[in-house]
């Protein structure tokens, strides 16, 4: 395995982990949205995190991770362009 191949695997792994983080944030946003529907779980001092914050981080990170995952070969070619 050449260095460019190993770098491509690492880039794909990083993209996959970013996608997982995005899915985790989206799941947290969905869970928070359901919790906000129930009046029993409402905090009185307003310290609850906004549902929008979960989606604001989750959707872009999922898209960025998918883009990195799918373009890993191109990223490896940019990093190791002098090797054949």
C-alpha positions as CSV (number, residue, x, y, z in Angstrom):
1,X,0.0,0.0,0.0
2,X,1.4,3.3,-1.1
3,X,1.3,6.5,1.0
4,X,-1.3,8.0,-1.3
5,X,-3.6,5.0,-0.7
6,X,-3.2,5.2,3.0
7,X,-3.9,8.9,3.0
8,X,-7.1,8.2,0.9
9,X,-8.2,5.7,3.5
10,X,-7.6,8.2,6.3
11,X,-9.5,10.9,4.5
12,X,-12.4,8.5,3.9
13,X,-12.4,7.6,7.6
14,X,-12.4,11.3,8.6
15,X,-15.3,11.9,6.3
16,X,-17.2,9.0,7.7
17,X,-16.6,10.1,11.2
18,X,-17.9,13.6,10.3
19,X,-21.0,12.1,8.8
20,X,-21.6,10.1,12.0
21,X,-21.2,13.3,14.0
22,X,-23.7,15.1,11.8
23,X,-26.2,12.2,12.2
24,X,-25.7,12.4,16.0
25,X,-26.5,16.1,16.0
26,X,-29.5,15.6,13.8
27,X,-30.7,12.8,16.1
28,X,-30.2,15.1,19.1
29,X,-32.2,17.8,17.3
30,X,-35.1,15.5,16.6
31,X,-35.0,14.3,20.2
32,X,-35.0,17.9,21.5
33,X,-37.9,18.8,19.2
34,X,-40.0,16.0,20.7
35,X,-39.0,16.9,24.2
36,X,-40.1,20.5,23.5
37,X,-43.6,19.3,22.7
38,X,-44.1,17.9,26.1
39,X,-44.8,20.5,28.8
40,X,-43.5,18.3,31.6
41,X,-39.9,18.7,30.3
42,X,-39.9,22.5,30.0
43,X,-37.2,24.2,32.1
44,X,-38.3,27.2,34.0
45,X,-35.1,29.3,33.6
46,X,-34.8,28.9,29.9
47,X,-31.5,27.0,29.9
48,X,-32.6,24.5,27.3
49,X,-30.5,24.3,24.1
50,X,-32.4,25.4,20.9
51,X,-33.4,22.7,18.5
52,X,-32.1,24.9,15.7
53,X,-28.6,24.7,17.1
54,X,-28.6,20.9,16.6
55,X,-29.6,21.1,13.0
56,X,-27.3,24.1,12.3
57,X,-24.3,21.9,13.2
58,X,-25.7,18.5,12.1
59,X,-26.8,19.2,8.5
60,X,-23.7,21.0,7.3
61,X,-21.3,18.6,9.0
62,X,-23.2,15.6,7.5
63,X,-23.0,17.2,4.0
64,X,-19.3,18.2,4.5
65,X,-18.4,14.7,5.7
66,X,-20.2,13.1,2.7
67,X,-18.4,15.4,0.4
68,X,-15.0,14.5,1.9
69,X,-15.9,10.8,1.9
70,X,-16.9,10.9,-1.8
71,X,-14.0,13.1,-3.0
72,X,-11.2,11.3,-1.0
73,X,-9.5,10.1,-4.2
74,X,-9.3,13.7,-5.5
75,X,-8.0,14.9,-2.2
76,X,-5.3,12.2,-2.2
77,X,-4.3,13.1,-5.8
78,X,-4.0,16.7,-4.8
79,X,-1.8,15.8,-1.8
80,X,0.3,13.3,-3.8
81,X,0.2,14.7,-7.3
82,X,3.8,13.8,-8.2
83,X,3.5,10.1,-7.5
84,X,2.0,7.8,-10.0
